[in-house]
Amino acid sequence: MNEPIGDRLATVRRRFHRHPEPAWREFLTTATLVEEIRSIGVDELAIGPDAYDPADRMAVPDADLGPWIERARDLGADADLLDRMTGGNTGAVAVLDRGEGPAIGLRVDIDGLFIEESTDSGHHPAAEGFRSEIDGTMHACGHDVHMTWGLAVLEAIAESDFEGRLVVFFQPAEETGGGGHPMAESAYADDLDYLLAVHVGLDHPTGEVVAGIEKPLAMAHLDATIEGTSAHAGKAPNEGDNAMHAMGTAIVNAYGIPRHADGMTRVNVGKAEAGTASNIIAERAHMEAEARGETTELMEYVKRRFERTVNAAATMHGCRATVDVVSESPRADSDPELQALVSAIAEGVDGIDTVRPAADFGASEDATFLMERVQEEGGLATYMIVGTDHPTSHHTPTFDVDERSLRHGVDVLVGTIRDLERRHPVPQVDDEAAIRREE
């Protein structure tokens, strides 16, 4: 007997949940996706460097990726696939090309987080035996759900009489903001009429759908390094140029960057390290920071001010500084036309009792690269949320999802894709909705 669809979705989701791999390390994850995609049957499948230009990647880790590759190999990942992913070129793009009709993109992210998953018996994955098998790594943001949606939607459309082109982006490195840019720059993003992106939860409960987010923040991840001169802290402190002191000045002053009259801005130094011993003037300091803004321009303002602040603090203490942009993503808003269409579909999905046309996002997402690309070429894009009851917040050791949401997400996405096919081109909305988007 075939496994019921809800159980099958949970089985796939739990398989991914057991093996979370962080940004640009998604070797087993990609191999598993490829296995599933090949079983579905698609017209084109691009893997790793065939899906994008590796030179367009951001936030590629300096760490040795060999242990991650070997772990994937030990767990049965195809050796040829692993060879193609050398250097951390993970992820895939699957294409169904079914004749004349709209070109529709669906973006789902695939990476995990460096978080140790809870072993508490009250944590459902631990109690049910599908807790992460990789120490210090966890699917704590629902990307295991997103991948399951991507595969299930691909399968449903492949088995239907759909006419058009469906491109599913299984994007790596969302958590570091590194994978959206290469996917958006690839040929697979050419000439898309519509782009759908989706996230689970985000404090919206099971049975609720948000048809499109508004006001995602543009974001930049920044690395700053300060170089000074070491000296003995007791015998000759005057001979040193204290990189730690310079870093402290930079951190304090970064939080003093003036807010902007044109909109909301954010700055944060999330990691700082310096020094080797209590009796040595630190000759090197390093910090990791982020700049965000309500618009891309406001993010650029904070980024420039942060760089100026770090350089000024270094100069003040006789040191030198470098600031590197590790990754960044623009702001891109959902289109009202698609929000209206998704809302209408979601209202007819079994188990959905609340449909919100829009909600402020308040965070950042590199799916905006793909959204922006499609919108600039005359297409429409939306980033929707499918609610789920999660016992604790995202990015925590006890994050989990209500697996009823798996079916909800598939039904909303498949329904939206089929409705886009029927309605293409989507009619324009009224002037009031268009004005709301411009604001």
PAFI-909443 format. One record per residue (C-alpha): x, y, z. Coordinates in pm, whole numbers, plus 50000, padded with zeros to 5 digits. Example, Ala and Ser with C-alpha at 12.3 -4.5 7.8 and 13.67 -1.06 7.14 Angstrom:
BEGIN
512304955050780513674989450714
//
This chain:
BEGIN
500005000050000501275034749914502125056750209499485084050270500585117550132500785134150473502915105950613505135106250304505765143650341506685138450708509055110050612510885131950362511055161250601512465139550880515095125050649516385159950582516065169650948518485142251054521285155850837521445194050855524425208950672525325245950699526005269850413528055256450119528425223150302525095208250187526715177950019524495149750148521485173150132522085180449764522725143749687519445134549860517585161449666519045148849340517985113349424514435125049490514305147449181515525119748953512835096549089510215122849003511565128148653512305163048523513295177748188516485193748318518515190748637521495213148708523695205149006526155227949185528385246748940526045238048652523235256648829525155289348879528555305548839530635296649149532305330849122528955347149207528735330049547528995349749870530065339950222532035309550107533715294950420537485294250458537225262150661538225228350522535105212750370536735178450337535165163450652531705173250532532315157150194533655125350356530685123350591528345125550292530375098850115530225075850419526445079650426526125068450066526125100549863526925094649497530685098649441530255115549103527905141049255530355148549535533135153949281530925179049099530335197549427534045201449510534725234949673531285237349828529305241749505526105227349645522445231049556520445223049245517895236348997515145213748857513155222948546509875210048408509425222948053505905214847943505275236047635503635270047595502555287447912503925308548194507465305048326507205301148703510065299748954509835284649302512675291049544513315269549854516415270650073518345240050192520975248650456521045242050829522465261651123525345257951367523065250451663523155219951892519705204251882517975196752211518035161352349515135168552586512435141852575509835169052527511475179352199509515160751931512445152051697514365137751993511355118452121510505104551777514075095851678514785120751400516935145551591520025158751409522775133051373525435159751328526755174451652526445212051668524245214751361520465216651330517575224951099516375252151334514645273951075512445250050881514525245450567513835208150595510185217250545511005240150254512885212850069509985189050125507615214749977509885219649676510015182449601506295176749659505325205949437507695193949166506145159249182502555172049177503165194448877505105167148696502125143848734499605170148620498645183748278500495216248352501475236648046504365260148094507785260348257508435254048625511895261148766512555250249125515625265949286516975244449570519175272449703522125267549937523525291950193520485313050278521455316550642524675334250547523085353750261525425336650018523305316049779520585338849649522875360249436524365332349220520925317049165519535350849057522455356848821522095322648656520445315648322517715296548507516345329748633516045343448279512595352948151510575341448451507055355248455506545347548824508675339449127507305322849439509345320949760508055306150083508895302150452507325281850729506235296651061507805330151147505375333451441502315326351225500355296251361499195264751189496265272550962497405307750874498885319050544500485352450459500205358150085503225381050064505685397950296506285435150294509275455850404512015429650423515215446450535518165449950303521175434450475524965432150462527225408650660530535426050736533905413350858536305438651009539945431951096542185455951287545985451651284548165467951547551535461851715552125438452007554155447752314554615436952674551675451152868553735456753186557225464953064556515485652752552805492452696553685525052519555365505452240552185487452138549335497751912546375481452079544075464751826541705454052102541345489452228540705501051871538065474351828536345484852149536235520652028534845509051692532105488551856530955516652083530975541651799529215517851557526205517451785526285555151768525825556551390522995581851343519645567751242518365580550909515425603650841514335583050540513595551250733514615524350978518215512451006520005486251212523605478351304524965450551520528345436051612527575399751686531055385351731534355400651846537655384751937541165397152005544315390452201546375360752311547265366552679546645390952962550195405352949550335411452573549045441952387546755426852124548115431051772545035417851595541285420451646538415407151441534675413151450531635402151255528825426851209525735433751007524075464450862520385465450774518075491250630514435495750539515615501150183518705490149995519905526249998519545528550377521495496250420524255510950203524265541850426524805520950741527435499750566529435530550461529175546050808530295513450971533355511350750534215547750822533765542051197536085511851203538775529451001538605560351222538895539651541541885520851400543625553351301542965568251644544895539651806547695537651549546295506551383545135496651038541715482750945540045464050663536295459150625534995432350389531445426450271530865389250321527385389150172524435412150120520885412149991518535439349865515005448149963512295434949735508565436649814505865412149715503645422349425499985429749513498785410549207500335378449333499335385149693495705387149580495985354849383497705335649664495095348249910492255335049694493935300949659494785298050030491195305550132490125273649955492765250650106491575225550362493045233550704493685270450633491435292050850493195325750835494565343050526496485375450561497155393650233500355408750370502575411650677505705431150759508745408350757511135427550981514105405650887516225398750579516215371850310518415366350007515425353549807515095390749734517845386949473515585364049270512525385449339514335416649225515635399348910512155388148808510555421648888513195441348698512455420248390508725427248411507595396948610505835393948944507145379449270505885371749617507375357649935504665339250125504515324450473502755291950561502105292250933503045264851175502855260651551506465260451667507085255752038510045279652047511385306051818513395299951503517165295251555516755278551893517695243052004514045232952050512605246951726510185223151556507165224751325503625211851318503795186451036500205193950934501725224750774503525202850521500265195250343499125231450370502245244550199502035219849912498365227149850498845264949849501885263549621500455238449374497145257149368498935289949303501025275449019497975260248848496035292748889498925312548739498825288648446495105294648397495195332148446498445340748266498975369348221497695379148566495335409448546496505441948701495095451049041493355483549117495165516649155494985516149535496945483449555499505496149308499995527549514500435506349829503295487549662505035519949563504825532449919
//
